[in-house]
Each structure stands twice: as C-alpha cells, then as structure tokens.
Amino acid sequence: MPKVMRCNDVVGNCDFVARGESEQDIMQQASEHARTAHQVSDVTPELADKVRSAIRDEAA
C-alpha cells in the first residue's frame, strides 16, 4: 500500500508531501527535503523517529 508523509505534520508550516511505496522511499525523500528546504544537514535519530511516526498509508 502506498505511503504518504506530510512535512507539516513534523515541523509545521510546510506544504511538502512525500509519497512512496515504502517507509524507506519516504525517509529518503524527507531527508533530501530537510536538507534543501529546512537546512537540516544531519537528521538526528529523534527527527527520524518524528518522520516515521508521521508516515501513513495513503488512502486509495
């Protein structure tokens, strides 16, 4: 089942949405987005946990 993560659910005030077939897909997109849009050079374990908790199954 496809997955979705909305950055707004993690940091607020951001319209970025990552979609993928797996948690790994979402984490890769979120990591790149964090670097380019939020100037986050190092994704901490705590931030990674917040992102994972925001990943949902995408409704059909």
C-alpha positions in Angstrom: 0.0 0.0 0.0 1.4 3.4 -0.9 2.7 5.6 1.9 2.5 9.4 2.5 4.2 11.8 4.9 3.3 15.5 5.2 6.1 17.7 6.4 3.5 19.9 8.1 2.8 17.0 10.5 6.5 17.0 11.5 7.6 20.7 11.6 4.5 22.7 10.8 4.0 25.4 8.2 5.4 23.4 5.2 3.4 22.1 2.2 5.9 19.3 1.2 4.4 15.9 0.8 6.4 12.7 0.3 4.8 9.7 -1.4 6.3 6.2 -1.9 5.8 2.5 -1.8 7.8 2.0 1.4 9.0 3.7 4.6 12.5 3.8 3.0 11.2 5.7 0.0 9.6 8.3 2.3 12.7 8.6 4.5 14.9 9.3 1.5 12.6 12.0 0.2 12.2 13.5 3.7 15.9 13.6 4.2 16.6 15.3 0.9 13.7 17.8 1.6 15.1 18.5 5.1 18.5 19.4 3.6 17.2 21.6 0.8 14.2 23.3 2.3 15.0 23.4 6.0 18.8 23.5 6.0 19.0 20.4 8.2 22.4 18.9 7.5 22.1 16.0 10.0 18.9 14.0 10.5 19.1 13.1 14.2 17.5 9.8 15.4 14.9 11.9 17.2 13.9 13.7 13.9 13.9 10.4 12.0 11.5 9.0 14.7 9.2 12.0 14.2 9.2 11.5 10.5 8.5 7.7 10.8 5.6 8.5 13.2 4.1 10.8 10.6 4.1 8.2 7.8 0.6 7.0 7.0 -0.9 4.6 4.5 -2.3 6.6 1.6 -6.0 6.3 1.1 -6.9 4.9 -2.3 
